[in-house]
């Protein structure tokens, strides 16, 4: 019951931060849409619904990766889901959250507005508990909000390969610390 209550509060917080932090740049509709995508992403991540998480990836990143790997987009998505599910077999996800109060707004060289959301993941691997700090990038593509985690340099490179307008934008480095 406590977990359900906490998850509900986190969902409400996601909606509230969007309204407060982004009110001056995004339309009310964009604020609502982004809050809904973030809330669904967090719910899918917590439920280990890898397919749902992958659905939030930017279409241009998926298309570029598929092209670079001589795959169809459907084949690529299946391969990504399979790899992520295999990686999660040895990891217990304890918590994931995005810090709405520290969201950073930016704009690419092409004029695309983006939101950078500090993201914290708490996970257990064996007997050890780790806290990973990273960022999730949100932006609109094909009229929909997309999310991409920026944990690794390879993820940042995938973004730039697909959307060169993000070249030159410095994203914070991720961190990983063992806390137990």
C-alpha angles and dihedrals in degrees: 000000000000090000091051090050092047092048090050090051091050090052091050090047090053090056093045096050091051091054095047103036099040104033095107096052110028129057118247088253092053090048092053093044094048092047090052093050092048092048091050092046091053092046092049091047093050091047091047088238094158093176089057092049092050091051089067093058116112111267091226091056091051092047093048093048091048091050093047090051097043091243136124116250089250091053091048093050090050091050092048092049091048093049093047092048091050091049091051094053091085096039129078109206107217100175144343127191142163121223105231094181091062098045112139122210121211144164130224125227087262092055097256112151115225137181122216112206121195106230129198123195124188114198141166123222112182107315095336126093119207134192114210119195118197142132135257117212118215125192140145121260126169088000094301133098113251129193130207126178116229100203098128136036087240090061091052089049092051088054094050092045091056098035111027089184086081090062111119095022109123115220122195117260120251123244134207125193133173109232101174 
